[in-house]
Amino acid sequence: MTLPFITGNQIKFNLAAESLREFGVKLERLTIDFEEIQSETGEPIARHKAQQAFEQLNRPLVVNDDYWIIPALKGFPGPYMKSINTWFTPEDWLHLTKDLDDRRIILRQVVVYQDAHEQKLFAVDLEGILLREIRGKSPYAHSTITSLDGGEHSDAEYHEQNTNAGIGHHNAWHELGAWLVSQK
């Protein structure tokens, strides 16, 4: 089975493709311009993207909307991560989080499958930590101080290796893959 995955983000595509490989699902990366709605959570955003993409392509597809939650900052930045990453530098992220005792950060992955008959949402939280120093380079400023592997590497260090820190973790793509297999 091959599904279009609508994303302009190569890092997200790599994680999705690797995660779905074990289920025999291949992804085709396509980009579409979306009207991105605003919401306090990523679920309505992802659902809206899926609906728009399906209206344009008229075939089964998947979309994704990941966002980061810092519990010590009352859930900031949430679905505003894309905008925040255009405004903040790695140094801004470090300054913002330097005095936090609770160093947890949660990556909420939201994947939506859409076809003519249904829309199915899969969401998984991956817990990581905020580092106390900048490590690596990435187009995503927060990635220089976030770690999904317990602090051994920043997410940016994974990006430098053209991989993703989420590989090896149970994620929303695994949920989608298991569901697709169950539908056969």
Beta strands, then each sheet from edge to edge (+ up, - down):
strand 1: 2-6
strand 2: 26-30
strand 3: 61-64
strand 4: 67-69
strand 5: 77-78
strand 6: 104-114
strand 7: 119-130
strand 8: 146-147
sheet 1: 1+ 2+
sheet 2: 3+ 6- 4+ 5-
sheet 3: 3+ 6- 7+ 8-
end
